[in-house]
Amino acid sequence: MTVSTTTTTITYSGNGATTVFSFPFIGVAAGDIQVSYIDAVGTSVILSASLYTLILNPTAPGDLWGIGGSVTYPITGAPPVAISSGTQLAITRILPFTQTVSISNQGAFYPRAVEQGLDKLELQIQQLNTDYQYTIQCPITDLNPPNVLPSSVARANGYLAFDANGQPIVISTPTSGAVPAVGVTTHKVSTTGTATINILTSDAFAGLSVYQSSSPVTTLQLPTTLGPYPVFDGSGNAGTYPITVLPPAGKTINGLAQYILAFNYQSATFYNDGTSILVG
């Protein structure tokens, strides 16, 4: 039979009266239907099959599957108590990603078995498409697809944000829709000796202000992920205490092995385009 609908899931809002919820898509088998309850605060729980009654519509003559069915929830009490307003019930077809049709060479050929295999393949594709529709997506008209997110270690306790190129980055503080001003992240350098500061992925966007009250040799090590990384010399010293910025291993800053940031409130923003570090 043909697969004439792309629907794989349906969600109902509770009204305190309804206990029977229908679904319009092919059910295949009872074990392929998942029922979820969503409470008033949005917490979703997959229900045990013992908590509801599932009926698949019968298969019409000449068809392979019955189309649609119904779920009765809850089934406890007499009569059952309906789910309340503000809660929801979701009915979803979840097929295993397996292929069980086997056709042996020079053996008997069963067109219905082939059609069944093709139908299940289409249902699996629809299932993946439903999952895709509920993901964060970028327009395919974007010049470049989004980069892979940083590792779990770099993401830990961070917040997802986007740099000036629209690429995902992780920052240490939420931006509330606005880009923080340079100087949100502050590293104070000792007044004597030397200091090396590793710029973190979480410093992106927030900016890095370096204050020098004397004449240490201050070095900033850029990370390997994309920027922008705004760096600001916040010392305002009368003397010449430059800040040296180093690229990650294997990269250069505008073709150079290092970048010297001038003193007296000078700043630069660094972008990693995957090949070299660009200075904005």
Summary of the structure (lengths in Angstrom):
residues: 280
radius of gyration: 29.5
end to end distance: 59.8
largest distance: 91.4
contacts: 738
relative contact order: 0.10
helix: 13%
strand: 31%
